[in-house]
Amino acid sequence: MGKMNSEWKRTIKFVLFSISAGIIDALSYTLCNELFGLEHWISQIISLTLSVIWNFTFNRRFTFQSAGNVPIAMLKVAAFYALFTPATAWLTHYWTEVLQWNEYVIKALTMLANLVLEFLYQKYFVFKDSMDTNELAKKSENAAKRS
């Protein structure tokens, strides 16, 4: 029961940090696009980069509690986005321009797919061997042993 409970907590943390990353994405995109007048694709790259760094940083420390090699983990996340970003850009173009689907429905579906796929990718690939190894995890483990 304890393991299941901790995995639900991990999932909830991931979702909450991902929501905050979505807010970072939206706000930085709006600033770049509206305030600074940057091209759409430049605004998109900047906002995506900021949200990925935010999400990676908080999920590594608090969700997966990893003490693993940061550059290696970041490269693994970059590899995910090297595939995910062009695939979703093409799908977004196809669904909105060819099939005439609503762009906000597509954005919501893309964000949901990103949430699920990135959680699975990070849990089972990026942090698989280093979950619960940082100082927060050790403090938690020690506190549990004392009670």
C-alpha positions as a Markdown table, in Angstrom:
| # | Residue | x | y | z |
|---|---|---|---|---|
| 1 | Met | 0.0 | 0.0 | 0.0 |
| 2 | Gly | 2.8 | 2.4 | 0.8 |
| 3 | Lys | 4.5 | 2.0 | -2.6 |
| 4 | Met | 1.2 | 2.6 | -4.4 |
| 5 | Asn | 0.6 | 5.7 | -2.3 |
| 6 | Ser | 4.0 | 7.1 | -3.0 |
| 7 | Glu | 3.5 | 6.5 | -6.8 |
| 8 | Trp | 0.2 | 8.4 | -6.7 |
| 9 | Lys | 2.0 | 11.3 | -4.9 |
| 10 | Arg | 4.8 | 11.2 | -7.5 |
| 11 | Thr | 2.1 | 11.3 | -10.3 |
| 12 | Ile | 0.3 | 14.2 | -8.6 |
| 13 | Lys | 3.6 | 16.2 | -8.2 |
| 14 | Phe | 4.4 | 15.6 | -11.8 |
| 15 | Val | 1.0 | 16.8 | -13.0 |
| 16 | Leu | 1.2 | 20.0 | -10.8 |
| 17 | Phe | 4.7 | 20.8 | -11.9 |
| 18 | Ser | 3.6 | 20.2 | -15.5 |
| 19 | Ile | 0.7 | 22.6 | -15.0 |
| 20 | Ser | 3.1 | 25.2 | -13.7 |
| 21 | Ala | 5.3 | 24.6 | -16.7 |
| 22 | Gly | 2.3 | 25.1 | -19.0 |
| 23 | Ile | 1.7 | 28.5 | -17.3 |
| 24 | Ile | 5.4 | 29.4 | -17.8 |
| 25 | Asp | 5.0 | 28.4 | -21.5 |
| 26 | Ala | 1.9 | 30.5 | -22.0 |
| 27 | Leu | 3.2 | 33.5 | -20.2 |
| 28 | Ser | 6.6 | 33.6 | -21.8 |
| 29 | Tyr | 5.0 | 32.9 | -25.3 |
| 30 | Thr | 2.6 | 35.8 | -24.8 |
| 31 | Leu | 5.4 | 38.1 | -23.6 |
| 32 | Cys | 7.7 | 37.2 | -26.5 |
| 33 | Asn | 4.8 | 37.4 | -29.1 |
| 34 | Glu | 2.8 | 40.4 | -27.8 |
| 35 | Leu | 5.3 | 42.6 | -25.9 |
| 36 | Phe | 8.5 | 42.0 | -27.9 |
| 37 | Gly | 6.8 | 41.2 | -31.2 |
| 38 | Leu | 9.0 | 38.2 | -32.0 |
| 39 | Glu | 8.1 | 35.8 | -34.8 |
| 40 | His | 5.7 | 33.0 | -33.8 |
| 41 | Trp | 8.3 | 30.2 | -34.2 |
| 42 | Ile | 10.9 | 32.2 | -32.1 |
| 43 | Ser | 8.4 | 32.8 | -29.4 |
| 44 | Gln | 7.4 | 29.1 | -29.4 |
| 45 | Ile | 11.0 | 27.9 | -29.1 |
| 46 | Ile | 11.8 | 30.4 | -26.3 |
| 47 | Ser | 8.6 | 29.5 | -24.3 |
| 48 | Leu | 9.0 | 25.8 | -24.9 |
| 49 | Thr | 12.7 | 25.9 | -23.7 |
| 50 | Leu | 11.8 | 27.9 | -20.6 |
| 51 | Ser | 8.9 | 25.5 | -19.7 |
| 52 | Val | 11.0 | 22.4 | -20.3 |
| 53 | Ile | 13.9 | 23.7 | -18.1 |
| 54 | Trp | 11.4 | 24.6 | -15.4 |
| 55 | Asn | 9.6 | 21.3 | -15.5 |
| 56 | Phe | 12.9 | 19.3 | -15.6 |
| 57 | Thr | 14.4 | 21.1 | -12.7 |
| 58 | Phe | 11.4 | 20.7 | -10.3 |
| 59 | Asn | 10.5 | 17.2 | -11.4 |
| 60 | Arg | 14.1 | 16.0 | -11.0 |
| 61 | Arg | 14.4 | 17.4 | -7.5 |
| 62 | Phe | 10.9 | 16.9 | -6.0 |
| 63 | Thr | 9.0 | 14.3 | -8.1 |
| 64 | Phe | 11.7 | 11.8 | -9.0 |
| 65 | Gln | 14.1 | 12.9 | -6.3 |
| 66 | Ser | 17.1 | 12.1 | -8.4 |
| 67 | Ala | 20.8 | 12.6 | -7.5 |
| 68 | Gly | 21.8 | 11.2 | -11.0 |
| 69 | Asn | 24.0 | 12.9 | -13.6 |
| 70 | Val | 22.2 | 16.2 | -14.6 |
| 71 | Pro | 23.8 | 16.6 | -18.0 |
| 72 | Ile | 22.9 | 13.0 | -19.0 |
| 73 | Ala | 19.4 | 13.4 | -17.8 |
| 74 | Met | 19.0 | 16.7 | -19.6 |
| 75 | Leu | 20.3 | 15.2 | -22.8 |
| 76 | Lys | 17.7 | 12.4 | -22.5 |
| 77 | Val | 15.0 | 15.0 | -22.1 |
| 78 | Ala | 16.3 | 17.0 | -25.0 |
| 79 | Ala | 16.1 | 13.8 | -27.1 |
| 80 | Phe | 12.5 | 13.4 | -26.2 |
| 81 | Tyr | 11.7 | 16.9 | -27.3 |
| 82 | Ala | 13.9 | 16.5 | -30.5 |
| 83 | Leu | 11.3 | 13.9 | -31.5 |
| 84 | Phe | 8.1 | 15.2 | -29.8 |
| 85 | Thr | 8.4 | 18.8 | -31.0 |
| 86 | Pro | 8.6 | 18.3 | -34.8 |
| 87 | Ala | 6.0 | 15.4 | -34.6 |
| 88 | Thr | 3.5 | 17.6 | -32.8 |
| 89 | Ala | 4.2 | 20.6 | -35.0 |
| 90 | Trp | 3.5 | 18.5 | -38.1 |
| 91 | Leu | 0.4 | 17.0 | -36.5 |
| 92 | Thr | -0.9 | 20.4 | -35.3 |
| 93 | His | -0.4 | 21.7 | -38.9 |
| 94 | Tyr | -2.2 | 18.7 | -40.4 |
| 95 | Trp | -5.1 | 18.7 | -37.9 |
| 96 | Thr | -5.7 | 22.4 | -38.0 |
| 97 | Glu | -5.0 | 23.2 | -41.7 |
| 98 | Val | -6.0 | 20.1 | -43.5 |
| 99 | Leu | -8.7 | 18.6 | -41.2 |
| 100 | Gln | -9.8 | 22.1 | -40.0 |
| 101 | Trp | -9.9 | 21.1 | -36.3 |
| 102 | Asn | -10.0 | 23.8 | -33.7 |
| 103 | Glu | -6.4 | 24.9 | -32.8 |
| 104 | Tyr | -7.2 | 25.1 | -29.1 |
| 105 | Val | -8.6 | 21.5 | -29.0 |
| 106 | Ile | -5.4 | 20.4 | -30.7 |
| 107 | Lys | -3.2 | 22.4 | -28.3 |
| 108 | Ala | -5.1 | 20.8 | -25.3 |
| 109 | Leu | -4.6 | 17.3 | -26.8 |
| 110 | Thr | -1.0 | 18.0 | -27.5 |
| 111 | Met | -0.4 | 19.2 | -23.9 |
| 112 | Leu | -2.2 | 16.1 | -22.6 |
| 113 | Ala | -0.1 | 13.8 | -24.8 |
| 114 | Asn | 3.0 | 15.6 | -23.7 |
| 115 | Leu | 2.1 | 15.2 | -20.0 |
| 116 | Val | 1.5 | 11.4 | -20.3 |
| 117 | Leu | 4.4 | 10.6 | -22.6 |
| 118 | Glu | 6.9 | 12.8 | -20.7 |
| 119 | Phe | 5.9 | 11.3 | -17.3 |
| 120 | Leu | 6.4 | 7.7 | -18.7 |
| 121 | Tyr | 9.6 | 8.7 | -20.4 |
| 122 | Gln | 11.1 | 10.3 | -17.4 |
| 123 | Lys | 10.0 | 7.7 | -14.9 |
| 124 | Tyr | 11.0 | 4.6 | -17.0 |
| 125 | Phe | 14.0 | 6.0 | -18.9 |
| 126 | Val | 15.5 | 9.4 | -17.7 |
| 127 | Phe | 15.3 | 8.7 | -13.9 |
| 128 | Lys | 14.7 | 5.0 | -13.9 |
| 129 | Asp | 17.9 | 4.1 | -12.0 |
| 130 | Ser | 18.2 | 7.3 | -9.9 |
| 131 | Met | 14.8 | 7.8 | -8.5 |
| 132 | Asp | 14.6 | 8.5 | -4.8 |
| 133 | Thr | 18.4 | 9.0 | -4.4 |
| 134 | Asn | 18.7 | 12.7 | -3.6 |
| 135 | Glu | 18.9 | 14.3 | -0.1 |
| 136 | Leu | 15.1 | 14.8 | 0.0 |
| 137 | Ala | 14.5 | 11.1 | -0.5 |
| 138 | Lys | 17.1 | 10.2 | 2.1 |
| 139 | Lys | 15.5 | 12.6 | 4.7 |
| 140 | Ser | 12.1 | 11.1 | 3.9 |
| 141 | Glu | 13.4 | 7.5 | 4.3 |
| 142 | Asn | 15.1 | 8.4 | 7.6 |
| 143 | Ala | 12.0 | 10.1 | 8.9 |
| 144 | Ala | 9.9 | 7.0 | 8.0 |
| 145 | Lys | 12.3 | 4.7 | 9.8 |
| 146 | Arg | 12.1 | 6.8 | 13.0 |
| 147 | Ser | 8.3 | 6.7 | 13.1 |
